[in-house]
Amino acid sequence: MNDVGNDFRSGFISIVGRPNVGKSTLLNRVLGQKIAITSDKPQTTRNRILGIHTVDQGQMLFLDTPGIHRPSGRLNRYMVDQALEACSGVDLVFFLVEATDQPGGGDRFVLDILRRSNIPVFLVINKIDLVRREALLPLIDYYSGLFDFAEIVPVSAASGEGVERLAEVALGYLPQGPPYYNEDMVTDLPERFIVGEMVREQLLRQTRDEIPYGVAVEIESFEEKPEQDLVVINAVIHVEREQHKRIVVGKNGSRIRAIGQSARKEIESFLDTRVFLDLFVHVQKDWTGSVGQLRRFGYE
């Protein structure tokens, strides 16, 4: 970025909260571009995802985190560790809750962790488009009694209501300093990672509750053919059991074709080019409990 003034601000903002409160949807809305997958299932996000939002006055580096929940198994412990680590070493925290949901023990658990640091915390109440405004007041009173929030900002990540104001207010809490990344960057994640996540997103959406969360996507090859305006991608979907493979493939391959078609559209929009996507399903028995397999699939 050229001619950065002394009043330019930059810093890291963690987005934390219970599963399925809209953290990834909020990140995508702020960025104006989809880099984090979403679904109506908890634990959709497994890794910390960096989103870079640059404006004339500063650069905000958002960390989208897995939902904080009671972990069971190695993969779940990894996800919770990712979220908890993001509660430290940042300049600001967005604590996201739902306007439509009652506060629970998971919320108090997160706030207890945040209370140990001196990091300013915003209470961000999401999904305000689904409730009457008067319903927000008791929720605000309740959370205000639990924690001394720097700001309380109601938003709708789905419609965008209040999101621009949230970003503007947050920028004022960041320290003065130069940008960390070029202004045209929206994430530091490799394209392969995002492509794999877009395939997994369609798996979550199209298999519903028929298979557990024991699915990993591995991009085996990613070949760019600029002369044809084409990217050829081969991906392996790893499942834990043979019966899960049958569900993912579907009758006569109907489901895997539907997953591939939907994922390809998302990937083409992201890469801004034509895509040939070839999917293969492989049974990797009980991979979620294997340290070696977790590392192989990027959950270290």
N, C-alpha and C positions, 0 to 999 in steps of 0.2 A: 504494500500500500504506500502511495506517495504522500509526502508532506504530512506526516502524522504529527499533530500538535501536542503541546504539553498537557492538554486536557483530555487526551485520548485515554480510554479506559479498557482494560482487558483482564479477564480472569475466568476461573472455573466455577460452574454451577452444577451441583448434583441434583437430579430429580429422583426422589425416593418416595416410597410408600408401599402399601400392601399390594398384592397381585391384582391386576385387572382394574386399576383405578384410572388408566388412561395416560400413563407416563409416555409411552412411545407415540401415541397420537398427539400429545402436546408437543413433543420434540419435532415431529414432522410438520406440525402447524407453524411453529416458530420459524423453522428453516424454509418453509414454503416448498419443500421437496421431501419425498419419501426416502428415508435411509433406514428406518427401523420398522420391522414388521409388526403387524397388529392382528389380533383375533379376539374373539370373545372368551377365550380360554385363559385361565391364570397360567403364569409361568411361561408365557410366550417368549418373553425376552430372557435370554440365558447369559449373555455377556454384557459388560459395560460397553456402551456405544457412544462414541464422541461425535457430537454435532457442532459445527462451527457456524456461528451467525455473526456476520460482520456488517456494521453500519458505519456511517460517517463518524460517529462519536466514539466508537469502540468495537471490541470483539468479545463476544460471549461464547465460551466453550462449555457446552452442555454435556453432562454425563447421564445418559439414560441407563437405568439400572434394573436388574431383575427385581420382581416383587419380593418383599421381605415376608417370609412365612416360616413355619416350623419345619425344618429340614428333615428329610428321611432319605438316606442313601447318599452316595458320593456326589452325584450330579446335583442334587438339591442343595447339599452343603456348599458346593462350589458356587452355585448361584447366589445363595444368601451371603457368602463371604464377599462376593463381588459387590453386592449392594452395601454391605456394612463398611467395606474399605472406602467406598465413595463418600461416606459421611465424614471423612477426615481429609485434611490436605487440600481443601477447596476454599473458595472465597465466599460462597453463598450456597444455601440449600433450599430447594423447593420441596416442601413436604406436601405431597399431593393426597387429597382425600376426595371421596365422592359426596356430592350433595344428596344423593339418593340413598346412601347407606348409613347405617348406624355405626358410631365409633366402636372399636373393639380392642381387645388386648394387644393385637399386632400394632395398632397405632401407638399405644402407650409404650410398647417395647421400643419402637423407633425413636420416640421422643426422649426416652430415658438415655438412649445412646447419644442423641444430639445435645442433650443437656450437659454432657461431660466436656463439650468443646465450647469455644467462644465464637463459633461461626454463626453469623446471622441466619435466621431461618424464616422463610416466607411460608405461611399457610396458604396453599393454593387449593381452593374448593372447586373441583371440576364437575362437569355435567349439570351446570345451573340451568341449562335449557330444559331440563326434565322435571324441575320443581318450581313451585311458587316462591317468589322472593321472600315472603314472610317466613317460609320454612328454613331459610338460611340463618335467621337470627339466633334460634336456640343452638344451632350447630356451632356458630361462631362463639357464642357464650361458653359452650362446653369446652371447646379447644383452647380458648383464651384462658380458662381456668387451669389447664394442664401445662401451658408453656407460654413464655414471654416471646411471642412472635414479633419479628421486626416489621412485617407487613402481613395483611390478610387480603388476598386478592381472589375474588370469585371469577371463574372463567368457564367457557365451554370450548374444550379442545376440538370437539367435532365441528362446531359452527364457526369457531374463531372469535367468538365474543369475549372481550376482555384480555385476549392474548397479547395484542399489541401493547396495551397499557402495562401488562405484566413485564414484558421485555424492557420497556422504557424505565420502569421503576427499578428493575433489577440492575440495569446498567449503572445507575447511580451508586450502587453498593460495591461496585468493583473498583479495585485500586487503579491509579493512573499508571500507565505503562504501554509499551509498544505491542503490536499484534504478535501472536504466536505463529500464525499461519498466513499464507497468501489470501487475499480477500476473495478470490474465486473458489476457494475450497469450502466444501460443506461437511466433510468428514475426512479422517485419516485412514479409514478402513479400506482395505483392498477391494476391488470390484468383485473378486472371487467370493469373498466373505458375504457381501450383500446379495449376490446372486444365489448363493446357497441358502441364505435366510429367506429369500423370496420363494424358493421351492418349498422350504419347510412351512412357510406361512400357508401355502395352499394345501399342504398335507393336514395342517391343523384345522383349516376351514372346511375341507371336503370330507374328512373322515369323522368329523364330529367326535362323539365319545366312544367310537368303536375301537380305537386303539389308544394305549396310554401315551405318555410323553417320551417313551423310549425310542424316539426317532432322531437320527442324525443325518445330515446331508453333506456329502463330500464331493467337491468339484474335482473330477479326475483330470479334465483337460479344458482349456479355455483358449481357443484359437481365433485370433482376429484375422479376417480376410477383407482388408479395406477396399481392394479392387472390386469386390462383390458387394460392398456395404453389408457385410455379414459377420457375425460372431458364431462360431460353432462350439457348443458347450456339452460336455458329457458329465453327468452327475450320477452318483450312487446314493440311493436312499437306504440307510442301514436301519433295520428293525431288529427287535430282540427275539422274536419267535416266528416260526413258520406260518402260524395262523394270522399273524399281523401282516405278513407278506401277502397272503391271499386277499386280505381286506384292502390293502393299498393298491394291489393290482386290479382287483375287481373282476366281475364276470367278463370273460373274453377281453380283458385288458381295458375295460371301459373307464374305470376310475383313474388309472395311471395316465390314460390319455387326457382326461379332463383336467387332472392336476397339471400335466405338462402344458396344456393349452393356456390355462389361466396364468401359470407362472411365466410362460414365454411372453405374454402380453405385458406383464409387470416389468420383466427384464428388458424388453424392447423399449419401454418408456424410460427406464432408468439409464440404459446405455445409449439411447437415441440412435439405434440401428436395428436392422433385421437380425433375428436370432434363430438358429436351429438348436433346439434343446432335446437331448436324448437322455432319458431316465432309465435307470436300472435299479432293481430292488434286491438287496442282499441281506441275508439273515446273519447278524453278528450277535450271537447269543449273550444275553446279560451284559451288554457293553457298558451300561450305566453304572455298573459296580466295579469296573476294571480301571485301575489307574492308567494303565498303558493305553487303553482305547479312549479314555477321556482326553488324554493328552493328544492322541492322534487326531481327534475331532475338534481340537482347539479349546477344550475345557481344562485348563491347567491350573 
